[in-house]
Each structure stands twice: as structure tokens, then as C-alpha cells.
Amino acid sequence: MDNLELMKQIPDNYIDLIYCDVLYGTGRKFDDFQDLKPDRQIIEDFYIPRIKEMHRILKNTGSIYLQMDYRISHWIRIIMDDIFGYDNFRNEIIWKYGLGGSSNREFAKKHDNILFYVKSKDYVFNLQYEPATSNMMKGKMKKMTDIWDVPALNNMAKERIGYNTQKPKALLERIIKASSNEGDIVADFFCGSGTTGVVAKELGRKYILCDINPRAIEITEQRLSEIHNPNCC
């Protein structure tokens, strides 16, 4: 169903973590969905009511991560500041990946933006660590930064299920581990291939998933049915 209609049915202060790989505003017709046009009025008309609902249903201890690219990130940042408040902005995470085309007339575009906001100062955050790269700290772990070098899924990847815009599980693992605990409710209202639900279930979280595309729901249900975690749901 339409995610706005679903969100209107969810009680206030109900969700612990929201992650959405939103429509990027490319204007393209993909195999699986029609993207929005990169027009500010279209973007605002679509996202303002949805982000307002996300704010309403998110717990006071909750966090929200919205993923997009350069086409609309500046507009979404303004909307998020207006609704969640500038003081509740935490990070603009840069997901660095290697796949995609390049040009002879500009620098190759090889990253997405993930906007991380919280609803209040009393939010869940579990420190995450990554291998240090400096010679001084070689072999040690350091606190994770806001630059995430996580490989995108190529056509030969074992995770690949043939859905446009499918994101790697490793990306969602960082978000879900950092901003939720076992038994928490994780929501994805643009769930696509269902990676958020798959990782949430594997990590012992509950989940609410939504997509307007019937094929997305079919793929998601199939992936979830293959996971058996007695600590989840």
C-alpha cells in the first residue's frame, strides 16, 4: 500500500528506528518503480507529509536514517531540519561505493548521502567500530566515522536477488546495530527488496515494512521466510 496511508494507521511514539532508501528524484522509470522528477515542488509535496508522519510515529528515543543522493539531499535536509529540528541532526553519512559509470567531463559520482536525525537528546546509540587504517593503529579498532566504505552489490554477488536499487546487508547492519537493540521495532517504508527486514530479523529486531510495488512485497516475503531466528518477532 501507499506508505503514507500505512503510517497514518501507526500509533504515536511507536517505532524505535526508521530507515528508508527513498525515491531519489531521478525521474527515471526503473523495472520495479517510477521515480519522482527532480523538481523541488514535487519533492516537497511528496516528502513533507511523509516525514511529518515519520516524526509522529518515532519514539522519543528513536532515530531516523534517510538515504538518497545529490539530486535531492539538499532539499530533504531542509525538510528534516524543519520537522525534526536542526539540533537533532547527527550525521550526514557518506556511503562510498565503487560501482556505476563515469564521465570525461566531471568527477565520477560514487556515493550516497544518509541523513541521520534523532527525535530527542535521549536516543539509543551503540558505538560501532571499524579497523584502523593508520600505521600507528595498525591491527586495532577505532570508532566508526561518517564515511562508510561498503561495497555495492555487483551482478555476481551472492546476495543479489535481481531487484533494482538493492542495498547490501552490511550497510543496514551498521545502522540497525548502532540505533536499535534486540526486540526493538525497525521500520522501512520504502522497503524494496526487503534488506532492512532481513537484517532486522537476523539481528533479533521486530520490523514493519511497506512498499507500493507488489513485486517488492513478494520478494521481501520470500527472503524473510528463509530466515529462522528464534529471538525475532
C-alpha positions as protocol buffer text, in pm:
chain_id: "A"
residue {
  index: 1
  type: MET
  ca { x: 0 y: 0 z: 0 }
}
residue {
  index: 2
  type: ASP
  ca { x: 99 y: 363 z: -9 }
}
residue {
  index: 3
  type: ASN
  ca { x: 336 y: 427 z: 280 }
}
residue {
  index: 4
  type: LEU
  ca { x: 162 y: 747 z: 387 }
}
residue {
  index: 5
  type: GLU
  ca { x: -164 y: 558 z: 438 }
}
residue {
  index: 6
  type: LEU
  ca { x: 15 y: 291 z: 642 }
}
residue {
  index: 7
  type: MET
  ca { x: 193 y: 544 z: 861 }
}
residue {
  index: 8
  type: LYS
  ca { x: -139 y: 712 z: 943 }
}
residue {
  index: 9
  type: GLN
  ca { x: -250 y: 381 z: 1099 }
}
residue {
  index: 10
  type: ILE
  ca { x: 53 y: 357 z: 1332 }
}
residue {
  index: 11
  type: PRO
  ca { x: 23 y: 500 z: 1686 }
}
residue {
  index: 12
  type: ASP
  ca { x: 229 y: 793 z: 1811 }
}
residue {
  index: 13
  type: ASN
  ca { x: 575 y: 720 z: 1955 }
}
residue {
  index: 14
  type: TYR
  ca { x: 574 y: 357 z: 1837 }
}
residue {
  index: 15
  type: ILE
  ca { x: 883 y: 294 z: 1621 }
}
residue {
  index: 16
  type: ASP
  ca { x: 1239 y: 267 z: 1756 }
}
residue {
  index: 17
  type: LEU
  ca { x: 1425 y: 309 z: 1427 }
}
residue {
  index: 18
  type: ILE
  ca { x: 1327 y: 421 z: 1077 }
}
residue {
  index: 19
  type: TYR
  ca { x: 1549 y: 359 z: 777 }
}
residue {
  index: 20
  type: CYS
  ca { x: 1434 y: 441 z: 426 }
}
residue {
  index: 21
  type: ASP
  ca { x: 1617 y: 420 z: 96 }
}
residue {
  index: 22
  type: VAL
  ca { x: 1383 y: 680 z: -51 }
}
residue {
  index: 23
  type: LEU
  ca { x: 1295 y: 775 z: -407 }
}
residue {
  index: 24
  type: TYR
  ca { x: 1599 y: 966 z: -532 }
}
residue {
  index: 25
  type: GLY
  ca { x: 1428 y: 1203 z: -774 }
}
residue {
  index: 26
  type: THR
  ca { x: 1599 y: 1075 z: -1088 }
}
residue {
  index: 27
  type: GLY
  ca { x: 1282 y: 1095 z: -1296 }
}
residue {
  index: 28
  type: ARG
  ca { x: 1368 y: 750 z: -1437 }
}
residue {
  index: 29
  type: LYS
  ca { x: 1138 y: 456 z: -1498 }
}
residue {
  index: 30
  type: PHE
  ca { x: 1305 y: 154 z: -1343 }
}
residue {
  index: 31
  type: ASP
  ca { x: 1197 y: -205 z: -1394 }
}
residue {
  index: 32
  type: ASP
  ca { x: 1044 y: -202 z: -1048 }
}
residue {
  index: 33
  type: PHE
  ca { x: 917 y: 154 z: -997 }
}
residue {
  index: 34
  type: GLN
  ca { x: 872 y: 502 z: -1140 }
}
residue {
  index: 35
  type: ASP
  ca { x: 1095 y: 756 z: -965 }
}
residue {
  index: 36
  type: LEU
  ca { x: 994 y: 1114 z: -885 }
}
residue {
  index: 37
  type: LYS
  ca { x: 1105 y: 1400 z: -1107 }
}
residue {
  index: 38
  type: PRO
  ca { x: 1391 y: 1614 z: -966 }
}
residue {
  index: 39
  type: ASP
  ca { x: 1167 y: 1913 z: -908 }
}
residue {
  index: 40
  type: ARG
  ca { x: 1169 y: 2090 z: -571 }
}
residue {
  index: 41
  type: GLN
  ca { x: 791 y: 2133 z: -552 }
}
residue {
  index: 42
  type: ILE
  ca { x: 730 y: 1767 z: -641 }
}
residue {
  index: 43
  type: ILE
  ca { x: 987 y: 1655 z: -384 }
}
residue {
  index: 44
  type: GLU
  ca { x: 842 y: 1875 z: -109 }
}
residue {
  index: 45
  type: ASP
  ca { x: 481 y: 1776 z: -184 }
}
residue {
  index: 46
  type: PHE
  ca { x: 577 y: 1409 z: -164 }
}
residue {
  index: 47
  type: TYR
  ca { x: 813 y: 1410 z: 134 }
}
residue {
  index: 48
  type: ILE
  ca { x: 684 y: 1673 z: 377 }
}
residue {
  index: 49
  type: PRO
  ca { x: 368 y: 1480 z: 477 }
}
residue {
  index: 50
  type: ARG
  ca { x: 561 y: 1153 z: 497 }
}
residue {
  index: 51
  type: ILE
  ca { x: 843 y: 1292 z: 710 }
}
residue {
  index: 52
  type: LYS
  ca { x: 587 y: 1454 z: 941 }
}
residue {
  index: 53
  type: GLU
  ca { x: 429 y: 1112 z: 991 }
}
residue {
  index: 54
  type: MET
  ca { x: 769 y: 954 z: 1050 }
}
residue {
  index: 55
  type: HIS
  ca { x: 835 y: 1211 z: 1322 }
}
residue {
  index: 56
  type: ARG
  ca { x: 499 y: 1141 z: 1485 }
}
residue {
  index: 57
  type: ILE
  ca { x: 536 y: 762 z: 1498 }
}
residue {
  index: 58
  type: LEU
  ca { x: 903 y: 762 z: 1604 }
}
residue {
  index: 59
  type: LYS
  ca { x: 967 y: 712 z: 1975 }
}
residue {
  index: 60
  type: ASN
  ca { x: 1133 y: 994 z: 2167 }
}
residue {
  index: 61
  type: THR
  ca { x: 1436 y: 765 z: 2200 }
}
residue {
  index: 62
  type: GLY
  ca { x: 1425 y: 683 z: 1827 }
}
residue {
  index: 63
  type: SER
  ca { x: 1642 y: 759 z: 1527 }
}
residue {
  index: 64
  type: ILE
  ca { x: 1576 y: 801 z: 1157 }
}
residue {
  index: 65
  type: TYR
  ca { x: 1809 y: 745 z: 861 }
}
residue {
  index: 66
  type: LEU
  ca { x: 1703 y: 859 z: 513 }
}
residue {
  index: 67
  type: GLN
  ca { x: 1921 y: 755 z: 218 }
}
residue {
  index: 68
  type: MET
  ca { x: 1939 y: 940 z: -115 }
}
residue {
  index: 69
  type: ASP
  ca { x: 2193 y: 1103 z: -345 }
}
residue {
  index: 70
  type: TYR
  ca { x: 2296 y: 1451 z: -457 }
}
residue {
  index: 71
  type: ARG
  ca { x: 1977 y: 1517 z: -654 }
}
residue {
  index: 72
  type: ILE
  ca { x: 1752 y: 1579 z: -354 }
}
residue {
  index: 73
  type: SER
  ca { x: 1972 y: 1560 z: -41 }
}
residue {
  index: 74
  type: HIS
  ca { x: 1983 y: 1941 z: -3 }
}
residue {
  index: 75
  type: TRP
  ca { x: 1602 y: 1969 z: -17 }
}
residue {
  index: 76
  type: ILE
  ca { x: 1546 y: 1675 z: 220 }
}
residue {
  index: 77
  type: ARG
  ca { x: 1798 y: 1820 z: 466 }
}
residue {
  index: 78
  type: ILE
  ca { x: 1593 y: 2140 z: 488 }
}
residue {
  index: 79
  type: ILE
  ca { x: 1270 y: 1943 z: 538 }
}
residue {
  index: 80
  type: MET
  ca { x: 1434 y: 1733 z: 810 }
}
residue {
  index: 81
  type: ASP
  ca { x: 1567 y: 2043 z: 985 }
}
residue {
  index: 82
  type: ASP
  ca { x: 1219 y: 2197 z: 982 }
}
residue {
  index: 83
  type: ILE
  ca { x: 1041 y: 1886 z: 1114 }
}
residue {
  index: 84
  type: PHE
  ca { x: 1299 y: 1718 z: 1339 }
}
residue {
  index: 85
  type: GLY
  ca { x: 1493 y: 2032 z: 1428 }
}
residue {
  index: 86
  type: TYR
  ca { x: 1847 y: 2127 z: 1336 }
}
residue {
  index: 87
  type: ASP
  ca { x: 1966 y: 2038 z: 1688 }
}
residue {
  index: 88
  type: ASN
  ca { x: 1855 y: 1680 z: 1631 }
}
residue {
  index: 89
  type: PHE
  ca { x: 2073 y: 1634 z: 1323 }
}
residue {
  index: 90
  type: ARG
  ca { x: 2351 y: 1387 z: 1399 }
}
residue {
  index: 91
  type: ASN
  ca { x: 2533 y: 1294 z: 1079 }
}
residue {
  index: 92
  type: GLU
  ca { x: 2537 y: 1310 z: 706 }
}
residue {
  index: 93
  type: ILE
  ca { x: 2685 y: 968 z: 641 }
}
residue {
  index: 94
  type: ILE
  ca { x: 2861 y: 919 z: 310 }
}
residue {
  index: 95
  type: TRP
  ca { x: 2821 y: 570 z: 170 }
}
residue {
  index: 96
  type: LYS
  ca { x: 3118 y: 526 z: -63 }
}
residue {
  index: 97
  type: TYR
  ca { x: 3080 y: 256 z: -329 }
}
residue {
  index: 98
  type: GLY
  ca { x: 3268 y: 159 z: -642 }
}
residue {
  index: 99
  type: LEU
  ca { x: 3005 y: 63 z: -896 }
}
residue {
  index: 100
  type: GLY
  ca { x: 2844 y: 288 z: -1157 }
}
residue {
  index: 101
  type: GLY
  ca { x: 2950 y: 487 z: -1459 }
}
residue {
  index: 102
  type: SER
  ca { x: 3193 y: 773 z: -1502 }
}
residue {
  index: 103
  type: SER
  ca { x: 3230 y: 1078 z: -1724 }
}
residue {
  index: 104
  type: ASN
  ca { x: 3507 y: 1262 z: -1903 }
}
residue {
  index: 105
  type: ARG
  ca { x: 3351 y: 1596 z: -1813 }
}
residue {
  index: 106
  type: GLU
  ca { x: 3305 y: 1565 z: -1434 }
}
residue {
  index: 107
  type: PHE
  ca { x: 3425 y: 1363 z: -1134 }
}
residue {
  index: 108
  type: ALA
  ca { x: 3264 y: 1019 z: -1110 }
}
residue {
  index: 109
  type: LYS
  ca { x: 2969 y: 1013 z: -869 }
}
residue {
  index: 110
  type: LYS
  ca { x: 3037 y: 726 z: -630 }
}
residue {
  index: 111
  type: HIS
  ca { x: 2847 y: 791 z: -308 }
}
residue {
  index: 112
  type: ASP
  ca { x: 2505 y: 822 z: -147 }
}
residue {
  index: 113
  type: ASN
  ca { x: 2404 y: 1052 z: 139 }
}
residue {
  index: 114
  type: ILE
  ca { x: 2239 y: 909 z: 451 }
}
residue {
  index: 115
  type: LEU
  ca { x: 2085 y: 1173 z: 678 }
}
residue {
  index: 116
  type: PHE
  ca { x: 2079 y: 1065 z: 1043 }
}
residue {
  index: 117
  type: TYR
  ca { x: 1844 y: 1250 z: 1280 }
}
residue {
  index: 118
  type: VAL
  ca { x: 1706 y: 1175 z: 1626 }
}
residue {
  index: 119
  type: LYS
  ca { x: 1382 y: 1281 z: 1790 }
}
residue {
  index: 120
  type: SER
  ca { x: 1531 y: 1395 z: 2122 }
}
residue {
  index: 121
  type: LYS
  ca { x: 1860 y: 1404 z: 2307 }
}
residue {
  index: 122
  type: ASP
  ca { x: 1767 y: 1079 z: 2484 }
}
residue {
  index: 123
  type: TYR
  ca { x: 1828 y: 843 z: 2193 }
}
residue {
  index: 124
  type: VAL
  ca { x: 1969 y: 494 z: 2151 }
}
residue {
  index: 125
  type: PHE
  ca { x: 2320 y: 479 z: 2012 }
}
residue {
  index: 126
  type: ASN
  ca { x: 2553 y: 182 z: 2034 }
}
residue {
  index: 127
  type: LEU
  ca { x: 2909 y: 271 z: 1937 }
}
residue {
  index: 128
  type: GLN
  ca { x: 3031 y: 84 z: 1630 }
}
residue {
  index: 129
  type: TYR
  ca { x: 3394 y: 14 z: 1548 }
}
residue {
  index: 130
  type: GLU
  ca { x: 3593 y: -48 z: 1232 }
}
residue {
  index: 131
  type: PRO
  ca { x: 3954 y: -150 z: 1159 }
}
residue {
  index: 132
  type: ALA
  ca { x: 4201 y: 137 z: 1188 }
}
residue {
  index: 133
  type: THR
  ca { x: 4393 y: 221 z: 871 }
}
residue {
  index: 134
  type: SER
  ca { x: 4680 y: 433 z: 1004 }
}
residue {
  index: 135
  type: ASN
  ca { x: 5023 y: 279 z: 1058 }
}
residue {
  index: 136
  type: MET
  ca { x: 5017 y: 393 z: 1420 }
}
residue {
  index: 137
  type: MET
  ca { x: 4696 y: 196 z: 1495 }
}
residue {
  index: 138
  type: LYS
  ca { x: 4751 y: -94 z: 1257 }
}
residue {
  index: 139
  type: GLY
  ca { x: 4568 y: -405 z: 1376 }
}
residue {
  index: 140
  type: LYS
  ca { x: 4348 y: -209 z: 1617 }
}
residue {
  index: 141
  type: MET
  ca { x: 3985 y: -97 z: 1602 }
}
residue {
  index: 142
  type: LYS
  ca { x: 3865 y: 264 z: 1604 }
}
residue {
  index: 143
  type: LYS
  ca { x: 3528 y: 435 z: 1641 }
}
residue {
  index: 144
  type: MET
  ca { x: 3337 y: 427 z: 1315 }
}
residue {
  index: 145
  type: THR
  ca { x: 3337 y: 751 z: 1116 }
}
residue {
  index: 146
  type: ASP
  ca { x: 3070 y: 902 z: 891 }
}
residue {
  index: 147
  type: ILE
  ca { x: 3244 y: 777 z: 574 }
}
residue {
  index: 148
  type: TRP
  ca { x: 3130 y: 421 z: 506 }
}
residue {
  index: 149
  type: ASP
  ca { x: 3329 y: 226 z: 250 }
}
residue {
  index: 150
  type: VAL
  ca { x: 3086 y: -62 z: 192 }
}
residue {
  index: 151
  type: PRO
  ca { x: 3095 y: -236 z: -147 }
}
residue {
  index: 152
  type: ALA
  ca { x: 2777 y: -213 z: -353 }
}
residue {
  index: 153
  type: LEU
  ca { x: 2626 y: -536 z: -482 }
}
residue {
  index: 154
  type: ASN
  ca { x: 2758 y: -634 z: -823 }
}
residue {
  index: 155
  type: ASN
  ca { x: 2568 y: -864 z: -1057 }
}
residue {
  index: 156
  type: MET
  ca { x: 2759 y: -1169 z: -931 }
}
residue {
  index: 157
  type: ALA
  ca { x: 2708 y: -1104 z: -558 }
}
residue {
  index: 158
  type: LYS
  ca { x: 2552 y: -1393 z: -364 }
}
residue {
  index: 159
  type: GLU
  ca { x: 2307 y: -1152 z: -200 }
}
residue {
  index: 160
  type: ARG
  ca { x: 2177 y: -1030 z: -535 }
}
residue {
  index: 161
  type: ILE
  ca { x: 1811 y: -1116 z: -597 }
}
residue {
  index: 162
  type: GLY
  ca { x: 1756 y: -913 z: -913 }
}
residue {
  index: 163
  type: TYR
  ca { x: 1585 y: -605 z: -770 }
}
residue {
  index: 164
  type: ASN
  ca { x: 1683 y: -256 z: -884 }
}
residue {
  index: 165
  type: THR
  ca { x: 1845 y: -45 z: -609 }
}
residue {
  index: 166
  type: GLN
  ca { x: 1900 y: -343 z: -375 }
}
residue {
  index: 167
  type: LYS
  ca { x: 2133 y: -238 z: -91 }
}
residue {
  index: 168
  type: PRO
  ca { x: 2396 y: -460 z: 76 }
}
residue {
  index: 169
  type: LYS
  ca { x: 2316 y: -616 z: 413 }
}
residue {
  index: 170
  type: ALA
  ca { x: 2642 y: -479 z: 554 }
}
residue {
  index: 171
  type: LEU
  ca { x: 2510 y: -125 z: 513 }
}
residue {
  index: 172
  type: LEU
  ca { x: 2192 y: -197 z: 709 }
}
residue {
  index: 173
  type: GLU
  ca { x: 2379 y: -392 z: 975 }
}
residue {
  index: 174
  type: ARG
  ca { x: 2570 y: -78 z: 1073 }
}
residue {
  index: 175
  type: ILE
  ca { x: 2254 y: 128 z: 1107 }
}
residue {
  index: 176
  type: ILE
  ca { x: 2044 y: -130 z: 1290 }
}
residue {
  index: 177
  type: LYS
  ca { x: 2321 y: -228 z: 1532 }
}
residue {
  index: 178
  type: ALA
  ca { x: 2401 y: 137 z: 1609 }
}
residue {
  index: 179
  type: SER
  ca { x: 2049 y: 271 z: 1660 }
}
residue {
  index: 180
  type: SER
  ca { x: 1842 y: -17 z: 1799 }
}
residue {
  index: 181
  type: ASN
  ca { x: 1854 y: -303 z: 2046 }
}
residue {
  index: 182
  type: GLU
  ca { x: 1717 y: -656 z: 2035 }
}
residue {
  index: 183
  type: GLY
  ca { x: 1337 y: -659 z: 2042 }
}
residue {
  index: 184
  type: ASP
  ca { x: 1308 y: -301 z: 1907 }
}
residue {
  index: 185
  type: ILE
  ca { x: 1084 y: -217 z: 1613 }
}
residue {
  index: 186
  type: VAL
  ca { x: 1258 y: -118 z: 1289 }
}
residue {
  index: 187
  type: ALA
  ca { x: 1050 y: 33 z: 1008 }
}
residue {
  index: 188
  type: ASP
  ca { x: 1124 y: 77 z: 638 }
}
residue {
  index: 189
  type: PHE
  ca { x: 851 y: 244 z: 434 }
}
residue {
  index: 190
  type: PHE
  ca { x: 1033 y: 211 z: 101 }
}
residue {
  index: 191
  type: CYS
  ca { x: 1141 y: -148 z: 162 }
}
residue {
  index: 192
  type: GLY
  ca { x: 1211 y: -254 z: -199 }
}
residue {
  index: 193
  type: SER
  ca { x: 1387 y: -591 z: -188 }
}
residue {
  index: 194
  type: GLY
  ca { x: 1341 y: -616 z: 190 }
}
residue {
  index: 195
  type: THR
  ca { x: 1703 y: -591 z: 304 }
}
residue {
  index: 196
  type: THR
  ca { x: 1605 y: -388 z: 612 }
}
residue {
  index: 197
  type: GLY
  ca { x: 1364 y: -658 z: 725 }
}
residue {
  index: 198
  type: VAL
  ca { x: 1612 y: -936 z: 653 }
}
residue {
  index: 199
  type: VAL
  ca { x: 1884 y: -775 z: 864 }
}
residue {
  index: 200
  type: ALA
  ca { x: 1639 y: -675 z: 1138 }
}
residue {
  index: 201
  type: LYS
  ca { x: 1514 y: -1033 z: 1166 }
}
residue {
  index: 202
  type: GLU
  ca { x: 1867 y: -1175 z: 1168 }
}
residue {
  index: 203
  type: LEU
  ca { x: 1960 y: -934 z: 1449 }
}
residue {
  index: 204
  type: GLY
  ca { x: 1656 y: -1012 z: 1662 }
}
residue {
  index: 205
  type: ARG
  ca { x: 1457 y: -695 z: 1591 }
}
residue {
  index: 206
  type: LYS
  ca { x: 1090 y: -664 z: 1504 }
}
residue {
  index: 207
  type: TYR
  ca { x: 1008 y: -492 z: 1177 }
}
residue {
  index: 208
  type: ILE
  ca { x: 741 y: -309 z: 980 }
}
residue {
  index: 209
  type: LEU
  ca { x: 794 y: -298 z: 604 }
}
residue {
  index: 210
  type: CYS
  ca { x: 599 y: -128 z: 329 }
}
residue {
  index: 211
  type: ASP
  ca { x: 622 y: -84 z: -45 }
}
residue {
  index: 212
  type: ILE
  ca { x: 365 y: 12 z: -305 }
}
residue {
  index: 213
  type: ASN
  ca { x: 513 y: -234 z: -557 }
}
residue {
  index: 214
  type: PRO
  ca { x: 360 y: -586 z: -535 }
}
residue {
  index: 215
  type: ARG
  ca { x: 682 y: -741 z: -668 }
}
residue {
  index: 216
  type: ALA
  ca { x: 879 y: -581 z: -386 }
}
residue {
  index: 217
  type: ILE
  ca { x: 644 y: -735 z: -131 }
}
residue {
  index: 218
  type: GLU
  ca { x: 668 y: -1077 z: -297 }
}
residue {
  index: 219
  type: ILE
  ca { x: 1049 y: -1069 z: -294 }
}
residue {
  index: 220
  type: THR
  ca { x: 1059 y: -941 z: 64 }
}
residue {
  index: 221
  type: GLU
  ca { x: 823 y: -1208 z: 194 }
}
residue {
  index: 222
  type: GLN
  ca { x: 1027 y: -1478 z: 24 }
}
residue {
  index: 223
  type: ARG
  ca { x: 1354 y: -1352 z: 173 }
}
residue {
  index: 224
  type: LEU
  ca { x: 1204 y: -1324 z: 520 }
}
residue {
  index: 225
  type: SER
  ca { x: 1057 y: -1674 z: 504 }
}
residue {
  index: 226
  type: GLU
  ca { x: 1408 y: -1814 z: 458 }
}
residue {
  index: 227
  type: ILE
  ca { x: 1533 y: -1669 z: 788 }
}
residue {
  index: 228
  type: HIS
  ca { x: 1469 y: -1856 z: 1110 }
}
residue {
  index: 229
  type: ASN
  ca { x: 1568 y: -1655 z: 1415 }
}
residue {
  index: 230
  type: PRO
  ca { x: 1403 y: -1767 z: 1740 }
}
residue {
  index: 231
  type: ASN
  ca { x: 1497 y: -1434 z: 1900 }
}
residue {
  index: 232
  type: CYS
  ca { x: 1297 y: -1230 z: 1649 }
}
residue {
  index: 233
  type: CYS
  ca { x: 933 y: -1137 z: 1629 }
}
